[in-house]
Amino acid sequence: MKKPTLILILFLFTACAIGGYLAASKINIGSSNSNSGAQSLTTALASSQQNFLLVRVDDLSSTTPQLVEAWVVFTAYSDPPQVMFMPLYPAYDASKNKTLSDAFAIGSDGKLTSRLQQTIAKEFDFSLNGNIVIDSTGMDGLAGWFGISGIQVNSVPATTDLDVHNILVNSQFFFQNVCAQLKSGQAKAQFDSIKWSKLIPAHFQTDLSFEHLMASWDRILRDAAPQQCDVLSNE
């Protein structure tokens, strides 16, 4: 995606986030008896846009997990919320793929190091607020819990354009289904069915606190269902 197009997308999302902030500033979120930390987090999410890096690797239990794909989800906490998923890796550009794959590494703590996130922020010219890393087994599990069938999870990195297409088209299909569930209001029940103990830490890692992750998801579902949830991929 060319930078002028991406900048336009971010501009529109920022406008929505500002609208959300102005709306949120007119009401009190929570009560004086609420936990102050949770209230501050909820208030921050209600009045902002946040961008999260979504990374899939082959196997988090491996000593050297391999990068399979990376997406960004733009989330504007407006009313109603707005969500966009955009693929970053792999692409039909070998040099861009090399730049991102060279920046990828999982640290000794099992979490993504900061280099990939920094490289993406520089290459694509947007900020990131955190990352979520899942492996192929975890992706299969999520597809099942969200009731999405027909997913063919490629567990190895792409080496050909056909591999790139197959990886992207499957995730495009997955995120399109998630968007459909968000718009219809069905996503909460599907999300509640996730068995986190079967995901964490073997197949799912994040640099976000669990409270932050849950508050972000709750902010998307709590009010009106998102009417704009798009997948910026045309495989």
Helices and strands as residue ranges (DSSP letters): H 3-24, H 36-46, E 49-57, E 67-76, E 82-89, H 94-103, H 114-124, E 130-135, H 136-145, H 161-184, H 187-192, G 196-198, E 204-206, H 210-222, E 228-231
